[in-house]
Amino acid sequence: MNRVRHHLNGSDHWYEYPRYLFKNESKDILELCGEALDLLDVAWRYSRYNTISVAKRAAVERLDEFVGPKY
């Protein structure tokens, strides 16, 4: 679960949503992961140089169809 805090009108508001993070130091492994996600039609992006993020609701739901929900 990704937990996000926003400061609004003098108070903190929290919300959370499921996401997947795939972390690896090997560029080759991350490229293979990205290619596999593309074949599954799962939207993804690099959130860091060594991390692939799947966070859009539809993409998480699509990935859940293959690996099962993680919560």
C-alpha positions in Angstrom: 0.0 0.0 0.0 1.2 3.4 -0.8 0.2 6.0 1.8 0.1 9.6 0.8 -0.3 12.6 3.1 -1.6 16.0 2.0 -1.7 19.1 4.2 -5.0 20.8 3.5 -6.6 23.7 5.3 -4.4 23.3 8.3 -4.8 19.5 8.8 -3.3 16.4 7.4 -5.4 14.2 5.1 -4.3 10.6 4.3 -5.2 8.3 1.5 -3.7 5.0 0.4 -3.8 2.8 -2.7 -2.2 -0.5 -3.8 0.8 -0.5 -6.0 3.6 -2.7 -7.1 7.3 -1.9 -7.0 9.9 -4.0 -8.7 13.4 -3.2 -7.6 16.7 -4.6 -9.0 20.1 -3.3 -9.6 20.4 -5.1 -13.0 19.3 -3.0 -15.9 18.8 -6.2 -17.9 16.4 -7.7 -15.3 14.4 -4.4 -15.2 14.2 -4.4 -19.0 12.9 -8.0 -18.9 10.3 -7.0 -16.3 9.2 -4.0 -18.4 8.9 -6.2 -21.5 6.8 -8.7 -19.6 4.5 -6.0 -18.3 4.1 -4.6 -21.8 3.1 -8.1 -23.0 0.5 -8.2 -20.3 -0.7 -4.7 -21.2 0.2 -3.3 -17.7 1.1 0.4 -17.6 4.4 1.0 -15.7 7.2 3.5 -15.3 10.6 3.9 -13.7 10.1 5.6 -10.4 13.9 5.5 -9.8 16.8 4.2 -11.9 16.4 0.8 -10.3 12.7 0.6 -9.6 9.7 -0.1 -11.8 6.4 1.1 -10.5 2.9 -0.1 -11.3 0.5 2.3 -9.6 -2.4 3.2 -11.9 -5.6 1.6 -10.7 -6.3 -0.2 -14.0 -2.7 -1.5 -14.2 -2.7 -2.8 -10.6 -6.0 -4.6 -11.3 -4.6 -6.1 -14.5 -1.5 -7.3 -12.7 -3.6 -8.7 -9.8 -5.3 -11.0 -12.4 -2.0 -12.7 -13.0 -0.3 -12.7 -9.6 -3.3 -12.3 -7.3 -3.9 -9.3 -5.0 -1.1 -8.7 -2.5 -3.3 -7.5 0.3 
